Amino acid sequence: AIPTIELLGGYKNGHIFKNSDFEIEWKIKDLGSGFDQNSIQIKIDGELGVAEVNPHTGSAIVVEPEKVFEPGKHKMEAMAFDRSGNASELIVFEYQVAGGRIAQLNPQEEKNLTASRNIPLKQEKTKKQ
């Protein structure tokens, strides 16, 4: 049987993640011969990625490279393989990551953050007279 792979979470191409705090999880199915770490091949912007495969469920969570989570547009390609070397179709997921976590602050929080940065760390020592 040819394996199948699907993206979990119901994300569509063009999905925008608000910050870097997300997971991309694939589900591998129909592997008569079982799964292992080599059951999935992930590419992110053309670079090989790493997914942690759960051999019991066929779930594969993308963990590397770091650029998966970096702000900007990304193209992820995923393919599943069974141990006999049969390959699934190639699935492409194009998504975008909005600015880093700090960019999510509202203006008031932003202001407090800036204010706290300007406080001198050491109090000036009072000069002895």
Order of alpha helices (4+ residues) and beta strands (2+ residues): beta-beta-beta-beta-beta-beta-beta-beta-beta-alpha
